[in-house]
Amino acid sequence: MTQLGIWAIGVGTVFGAGSLLLLSAPAAAARALAAFPRNVWVGRVLAAAALAWSAWLAWDMPMGFVDAYKQWLYVLTPLVYLLVVWLMDEMLAARAFGGLLLLVAEPVLAAARQPGLSDWRLTLVGLVYIWVVAGMALVLGPYWFRKTAEVMCRSEDRSRMAGAVGLAIGILLVVLGPTVLAR
């Protein structure tokens, strides 16, 4: 199976599971989505994951004359984490989620560049570009998470409709992974 097929199955599973919550328990999903941006511990965990991933990418990236200073990442990464938790604690979960959306885009797009893949790969590529725009919006304005969740969960019917669309996308990706994108 190709890397893109594995990504399609993983993304489809996560997308489908979240959408299933919207579809089956819209009131609970609305409460969870409303509480997410200000959840301190989720924000700290997601920020730690985003900063660790960023530090790993910076360590792995050739940077010319800066390569001599990469050992400082061991000191700077925890320091930056502490500063982020202290100075950017307002809606940190939404900001860190946006950062992770930006970071996860690169390996998916790299997997989509493999030669010989079906044109169905563009479904995942299109979804990734939506993530990039959403990630930038969340990093710059985390209140967009709350506003989008309010619109999506304004009524139970709207939540169920959003859940049904998300579940359909998740199922499509899970089916595409081992079939069309496996070669």
Rosetta blueprint (number, residue, H / E / L):
1 M L
2 T L
3 Q H
4 L H
5 G H
6 I H
7 W H
8 A H
9 I H
10 G H
11 V H
12 G H
13 T H
14 V H
15 F H
16 G H
17 A H
18 G H
19 S H
20 L H
21 L H
22 L H
23 L H
24 S H
25 A L
26 P H
27 A H
28 A H
29 A H
30 A H
31 R H
32 A H
33 L H
34 A H
35 A H
36 F H
37 P H
38 R H
39 N L
40 V H
41 W H
42 V H
43 G H
44 R H
45 V H
46 L H
47 A H
48 A H
49 A H
50 A H
51 L H
52 A H
53 W H
54 S H
55 A H
56 W H
57 L H
58 A H
59 W H
60 D H
61 M L
62 P L
63 M L
64 G H
65 F H
66 V H
67 D H
68 A H
69 Y H
70 K H
71 Q H
72 W H
73 L H
74 Y H
75 V H
76 L H
77 T H
78 P H
79 L H
80 V H
81 Y H
82 L H
83 L H
84 V H
85 V H
86 W H
87 L H
88 M L
89 D L
90 E L
91 M L
92 L H
93 A H
94 A H
95 R H
96 A H
97 F H
98 G H
99 G H
100 L H
101 L H
102 L H
103 L H
104 V H
105 A H
106 E H
107 P H
108 V H
109 L H
110 A H
111 A H
112 A H
113 R L
114 Q L
115 P L
116 G L
117 L L
118 S L
119 D L
120 W L
121 R H
122 L H
123 T H
124 L H
125 V H
126 G H
127 L H
128 V H
129 Y H
130 I H
131 W H
132 V H
133 V H
134 A H
135 G H
136 M H
137 A H
138 L H
139 V H
140 L H
141 G L
142 P L
143 Y H
144 W H
145 F H
146 R H
147 K H
148 T H
149 A H
150 E H
151 V H
152 M H
153 C L
154 R L
155 S L
156 E H
157 D H
158 R H
159 S H
160 R H
161 M H
162 A H
163 G H
164 A H
165 V H
166 G H
167 L H
168 A H
169 I H
170 G H
171 I H
172 L H
173 L H
174 V H
175 V H
176 L H
177 G L
178 P L
179 T L
180 V H
181 L H
182 A H
183 R L
